[in-house]
Amino acid sequence: MIQWSKLVSRFGKGGAILIAILSLLLLSLVIYSMKAELPWGKVIQKRISKQLPLQAKEYAIIGLWWGSIGSSFILTLLLGTVNKWLPRPAIEQASTKANSNHRIFWIFTILAVLFSLYLRAPRLSHSLWNDEEYAMRRFSHGTWEPQKDGTSKFEPVSWTETLFDNGHGNNHLMASFVTRLSLDLWRSGTNAKSEAFSEAALRAPSLFVGLITIVIIALLGHEIGGTSVGCSAAFLMAISPWHVRYATESKGYSLMLFFICLNLYAIIRALKDDKIRWWLIFAISEAGYLLSFAGSIYVAVSINLLVTIELLRLKKSRGVFTLIAFNLIGAIPVIIWMFPSIPQILAYLKAEDSLRLGMGWDWTRDYFSGLAIGFQYSNPGLTHSGTSWLSQCLTSTWLYLVFFLWVAPIMLITGIVLSFSRNTASRLTILAPTIAGVMAYAHNSAQNNPMVVWYLLYTIIPVVFALPLAISFFGKNRPWLMHTSICLLVITYAALTWNVNQILQLHDRQPIRQTVATIKEVAPNAMTATFGVSDRQSQSYDPHVHMLESESELQDCINKSRDAKVPFYVYFCGATVSQQRRPDLMKRVAQSDEFTLFAKKSGHEELFSYQVYQLTPSQTSKPY
């Protein structure tokens, strides 16, 4: 008790509790490293002796042990130098009563959240698309495996696979964890079978943190430029089609954006107040976005670089040690959880068959188009329900081009320039994600690493702040003009993106469920087969579908349907790419009289739009 009293008097109650937690964590990790299976133990050696590739279980053993050793070293260092970095107890300041501006701020923030919910809620029940279905099947749900007797059996994924399997570098660990919890909770509440799933349950965590992100955006904007900047930034984020899309997707992007915004708000408050709780939120949220999407590492680098500059500018040298220490605290969960993934990701990046995307002009056009309207620059094909920058140009008024090609870019550049001299909040919130995006592009293009445009989703953050900041600067001496201009900005952006957001609301990106339902509604006992793009993804909705790899397998299915006297359907998406992958099957199914076109289901892109073909009645022993 005497020792505890000394800790409290020296570091405050919060500091003493943090020291106690770090000490207990160190003790736990030391015990774990002494009792856990060793990386060179029997389990690993048995796998190696059989010349079998390591799997999630073995990677977990190796990564968790080394992660515990590394984290133990970090904790020892932190506890040994606690006098150098732990913030001193702060004097609590008297709280001020809320004024009318605060009430207005919260009224408009709540309205932005409600509008955000209106735009996003209809997407919860959409069919899973390619990436979502893959993530669900591999990391949070399970898969239908073929059995020796020709049937399929559902095999749920293990928690080891959920937490540590990352063979293709696409397990967004935090997202896999929370979506699995959400799905398990849904099953418990509905008494659904283990093989059942709900799109809404999978996407609910992303939507929830997406709505909270709107609130944090408002708070960050308030730090930058008061009520007008905060509320307008919240509405711009609520309207953004890119955020509408990924705030309702069961991957890690919505979580990443939430944790980045929380991280920015926490460090701004920590630099102001130097309170342990804000430093701790900074550390936890940094770990959160790194575990939600590892590609956000560039954000961590840029934020910490700018915070260091701010601390040195303010001559707060002790703050630099505090920053380093809380970065190390945030690194502990990342090291422990990510270590099993690192060798898997590195192996994937070195593999010849890993995804490679050119990052030239076409990539850049798609990025800026996504940032503006949530869709790519062009969207070839006539069978899809989506849109593109070019399509919107053809169907919109002159205001569309004037706003997106002139007004918005000029305001964006102006806002970025102004952020240098506005305040600490503007420099961190606008410059850090911008620098991170430039770093990510430069590094990945130089290394030829796989990177799609939505990996830079976090660059929405500087956009929604820079635009109203530019207006607030030019209208600072005329408040009525400033508020009118900001309202016009929000209304114009909402009007110009309304059609795009309606498409996102009403049309599924990839209608896998609807395609299968079209068949089952008319022929519940039908035999089905698929091939080409996203063939594996259809199995979650059509467990007994046949995956065709050759024309002989197609003929075998035809023979079985004749023998069983049941209808037979073949469906595929992305006709162009599927033609390139399986020209023999496309010729037999889509270019012969043997099959008849039964239905078409449009997705946002031709790649994810389906065609369903029916074996013609004359080809079966019994009409149907």
C-alpha positions, -999 to 999 in steps of 0.1 A, spaced: 0 0 0 29 24 8 44 17 -27 10 23 -43 6 56 -25 40 67 -37 31 58 -73 -2 77 -70 15 108 -55 42 108 -81 23 99 -113 -13 104 -103 -39 77 -101 -41 72 -138 -3 69 -141 -2 44 -112 -29 22 -128 -11 23 -162 22 12 -145 3 -16 -127 -13 -28 -160 20 -28 -178 36 -47 -150 9 -74 -150 11 -76 -188 49 -81 -186 44 -109 -160 18 -126 -182 40 -125 -213 70 -139 -194 49 -168 -181 35 -174 -215 69 -175 -232 81 -200 -206 51 -223 -209 41 -220 -245 51 -243 -274 85 -231 -287 91 -221 -323 116 -249 -326 94 -274 -306 79 -307 -316 48 -293 -334 69 -272 -358 96 -299 -363 70 -325 -370 56 -304 -398 90 -296 -412 101 -333 -411 71 -342 -432 81 -314 -457 46 -299 -453 40 -261 -456 34 -243 -423 -3 -234 -416 -20 -209 -394 -15 -231 -363 22 -233 -368 26 -196 -377 6 -187 -346 30 -207 -324 60 -190 -339 46 -155 -341 30 -154 -306 62 -167 -289 84 -142 -306 58 -115 -302 57 -122 -265 95 -120 -263 96 -87 -282 67 -72 -262 84 -83 -229 115 -64 -240 94 -33 -248 76 -35 -215 108 -38 -195 122 -8 -213 90 12 -206 89 3 -169 126 10 -165 123 45 -179 88 55 -167 102 87 -151 113 99 -186 80 96 -204 49 92 -182 29 125 -182 27 142 -148 -7 146 -131 -26 174 -147 -46 200 -129 -82 196 -138 -98 227 -153 -133 238 -145 -157 227 -172 -175 255 -191 -212 255 -197 -224 246 -232 -233 277 -252 -256 281 -282 -228 273 -306 -222 239 -289 -259 231 -292 -259 241 -328 -228 219 -334 -244 188 -318 -277 193 -336 -260 194 -370 -237 166 -361 -266 144 -352 -284 154 -384 -252 144 -404 -252 110 -386 -289 104 -394 -284 113 -430 -254 90 -431 -275 62 -417 -302 69 -444 -276 65 -472 -259 34 -458 -286 13 -441 -302 -1 -473 -268 -16 -483 -267 -39 -452 -289 -65 -469 -271 -65 -503 -255 -97 -515 -219 -101 -504 -195 -93 -532 -163 -111 -541 -139 -98 -514 -165 -98 -487 -176 -134 -494 -139 -145 -495 -132 -129 -461 -163 -144 -446 -156 -179 -459 -119 -179 -450 -118 -160 -417 -152 -156 -400 -176 -183 -412 -166 -214 -430 -168 -232 -463 -186 -261 -479 -161 -289 -486 -168 -317 -511 -170 -352 -495 -160 -386 -510 -197 -395 -515 -202 -365 -538 -220 -344 -512 -208 -312 -495 -203 -306 -458 -200 -273 -440 -167 -268 -422 -166 -238 -399 -133 -219 -396 -114 -222 -364 -105 -192 -342 -69 -199 -351 -77 -193 -387 -98 -162 -379 -70 -146 -359 -38 -158 -377 -44 -172 -412 -30 -146 -436 -16 -166 -465 -26 -140 -491 -21 -110 -470 -58 -101 -471 -70 -110 -436 -80 -77 -420 -74 -91 -385 -96 -68 -364 -124 -69 -390 -123 -107 -391 -125 -108 -353 -155 -84 -349 -174 -98 -379 -171 -133 -365 -183 -120 -331 -212 -102 -348 -221 -133 -368 -220 -156 -337 -242 -131 -318 -267 -131 -347 -268 -169 -347 -273 -170 -309 -301 -145 -311 -319 -162 -340 -310 -199 -333 -297 -201 -368 -277 -231 -380 -239 -230 -380 -238 -228 -418 -263 -199 -419 -251 -163 -422 -265 -128 -424 -251 -100 -446 -265 -74 -422 -248 -91 -392 -215 -92 -410 -217 -55 -420 -232 -41 -388 -198 -35 -371 -186 -15 -402 -217 6 -403 -216 12 -365 -180 25 -365 -188 44 -398 -215 64 -380 -192 71 -351 -165 82 -376 -189 110 -387 -191 122 -351 -153 122 -347 -149 140 -380 -172 168 -366 -151 170 -334 -119 172 -355 -134 199 -377 -144 218 -346 -107 217 -334 -96 230 -368 -121 258 -374 -151 257 -351 -187 247 -356 -189 256 -393 -159 235 -404 -168 206 -380 -205 203 -391 -197 207 -428 -169 182 -427 -193 157 -410 -219 162 -438 -193 159 -466 -181 126 -451 -217 114 -447 -224 122 -484 -191 108 -498 -199 78 -520 -166 62 -512 -174 62 -475 -210 51 -482 -195 21 -500 -169 10 -476 -187 19 -444 -211 -9 -453 -186 -35 -463 -175 -63 -440 -138 -57 -444 -114 -36 -424 -116 -3 -442 -144 13 -421 -126 2 -389 -94 16 -402 -110 50 -409 -126 51 -375 -94 44 -357 -74 69 -377 -99 96 -369 -99 87 -333 -61 86 -333 -60 121 -347 -84 135 -322 -67 118 -293 -32 131 -302 -46 166 -307 -61 165 -272 -30 149 -258 -8 177 -272 -32 202 -256 -38 186 -222 -10 161 -218 -33 137 -200 -27 100 -198 -61 90 -211 -56 108 -244 -21 94 -249 -35 59 -241 -64 64 -266 -38 75 -291 -18 43 -286 -48 20 -287 -63 36 -318 -30 34 -336 -29 -3 -329 -66 -5 -340 -61 9 -375 -29 -11 -381 -47 -43 -371 -77 -33 -392 -57 -28 -423 -19 -32 -424 -16 -9 -454 -23 20 -430 13 19 -417 20 50 -438 -6 69 -417 12 59 -385 45 71 -399 32 105 -411 12 112 -380 42 105 -357 65 125 -379 43 156 -378 36 152 -340 74 150 -334 78 183 -354 50 199 -334 66 189 -301 100 202 -311 85 234 -324 67 239 -291 100 230 -273 84 201 -255 113 177 -255 98 155 -228 68 151 -251 89 134 -277 98 106 -251 61 104 -242 52 100 -279 78 72 -284 67 54 -252 30 54 -262 39 43 -297 57 14 -281 26 6 -259 5 7 -291 30 -16 -308 25 -44 -282 -8 -57 -295 3 -52 -331 35 -72 -325 17 -100 -307 -12 -103 -332 6 -94 -364 38 -115 -359 21 -147 -371 10 -129 -403 43 -112 -413 61 -143 -428 29 -152 -446 25 -117 -461 62 -116 -471 59 -149 -488 28 -138 -507 44 -106 -519 74 -126 -532 52 -151 -550 50 -148 -588 13 -153 -588 6 -124 -563 -16 -96 -576 3 -70 -595 -14 -38 -606 1 -11 -627 0 23 -608 3 46 -638 -21 71 -652 -51 47 -653 -46 39 -616 -44 76 -608 -76 85 -627 -94 57 -609 -82 70 -576 -93 105 -581 -126 93 -595 -132 71 -564 -123 100 -542 -149 122 -560 -178 98 -568 -169 64 -554 -166 47 -588 -138 42 -612 -130 65 -642 -145 42 -668 -168 12 -665 -169 -6 -698 -198 -29 -707 -235 -26 -711 -247 -52 -687 -239 -36 -654 -259 -13 -631 -230 8 -620 -216 41 -632 -183 58 -637 -167 93 -640 -172 92 -677 -209 81 -674 -216 109 -650 -200 134 -673 -223 124 -701 -255 125 -680 -248 155 -657 -250 192 -662 -221 216 -668 -219 222 -630 -206 186 -626 -174 194 -645 -170 229 -631 -173 216 -595 -151 185 -597 -124 198 -622 -121 234 -610 -139 245 -578 -131 214 -556 -94 211 -567 -87 248 -561 -104 247 -527 -86 215 -518 -52 229 -526 -60 262 -508 -72 243 -478 -40 222 -477 -18 253 -480 -38 270 -452 -35 240 -429 2 248 -425 -5 280 -406 -40 274 -392 -32 254 -361 -19 221 -348 -52 203 -355 -52 214 -391 -16 204 -397 -21 169 -383 -56 162 -397 -51 175 -432 -14 170 -438 -8 136 -421 -33 116 -443 -21 135 -474 15 127 -468 6 91 -460 -12 88 -493 18 101 -512 42 78 -493 19 48 -500 18 55 -537 55 62 -540 65 31 -521 41 6 -536 47 18 -572 85 16 -567 82 -19 -552 54 -30 -577 34 -42 -547 -3 -49 -551 -23 -18 -542 -59 -10 -553 -72 26 -551 -94 21 -520 -63 13 -499 -60 51 -498 -95 55 -484 -81 75 -455 -73 104 -479 -110 113 -477 -101 128 -443 -81 158 -456 -106 165 -484 -136 169 -461 -116 194 -439 -97 213 -466 -127 223 -486 -146 241 -457 -114 254 -443 -107 273 -475 -142 288 -475 -139 298 -438 -106 316 -445 -119 337 -473 -152 344 -454 -138 350 -420 -147 387 -419 -182 380 -433 -198 352 -413 -230 352 -432 -211 348 -465 -190 320 -450 -220 300 -437 -239 305 -469 -209 293 -490 -203 263 -468 -240 253 -471 -238 257 -509 -207 235 -509 -225 207 -490 -257 210 -510 -238 210 -543 -218 179 -535 -249 161 -523 -268 170 -555 -239 160 -578 -234 127 -561 -271 119 -555 -274 96 -585 -243 77 -575 -255 72 -539 -288 60 -553 -270 34 -573 -251 23 -542 -283 21 -522 -305 3 -548 -281 -20 -566 -259 -48 -553 -222 -47 -563 -223 -84 -571 -257 -101 -571 -246 -136 -562 -276 -143 -539 -301 -130 -565 -285 -151 -592 -289 -183 -572 -324 -173 -561 -335 -168 -597 -327 -205 -603 -340 -219 -571 -373 -201 -574 -383 -219 -605 -364 -252 -599 -355 -259 -563 -340 -293 -571 -320 -280 -600 -283 -290 -605 -261 -260 -609 -225 -253 -620 -203 -222 -623 -169 -213 -637 -146 -183 -643 -146 -151 -622 -157 -155 -586 -167 -191 -591 -157 -201 -555 -177 -171 -541 -210 -186 -552 -207 -216 -529 -218 -197 -498 -251 -191 -515 -252 -223 -535 -235 -249 -514 -239 -278 -538 -228 -259 -570 -203 -277 -592 -170 -258 -598 -162 -264 -635 -125 -266 -645 -129 -284 -678 -154 -293 -705 -153 -329 -694 -166 -319 -660 -194 -300 -677 -203 -331 -697 -203 -351 -665 -228 -327 -649 -250 -329 -680 -250 -366 -678 -259 -366 -641 -288 -342 -646 -301 -364 -674 -298 -395 -652 -315 -377 -622 -341 -361 -645 -335 -326 -630 -329 -292 -646 -294 -281 -651 -282 -244 -650 -247 -229 -655 -240 -193 -644 -209 -171 -645 -200 -134 -641 -175 -112 -659 -181 -126 -694 -150 -110 -708 -126 -123 -682 -143 -157 -679 -140 -160 -717 -102 -155 -713 -100 -180 -684 -123 -207 -698 -128 -203 -735 -138 -239 -739 -166 -237 -713 -178 -203 -727 -180 -218 -762 -200 -248 -749 -224 -228 -726 -228 -194 -741 -221 -199 -778 -240 -231 -787 -276 -243 -790 -271 -267 -762 -278 -240 -736 -303 -212 -736 -299 -178 -719 -322 -179 -688 -315 -147 -669 -291 -118 -665 -283 -101 -632 -264 -68 -632 -237 -58 -608 -219 -25 -605 -193 -37 -631 -194 -60 -660 -169 -81 -640 -195 -88 -614 -226 -91 -636 -241 -126 -641 -255 -146 -670 -275 -177 -662 -278 -205 -689 -303 -234 -688 -297 -267 -705 -323 -267 -732 -353 -291 -726 -344 -311 -757 -311 -319 -741 -327 -336 -711 -348 -368 -708 -377 -349 -693 -391 -314 -700 -392 -289 -672 
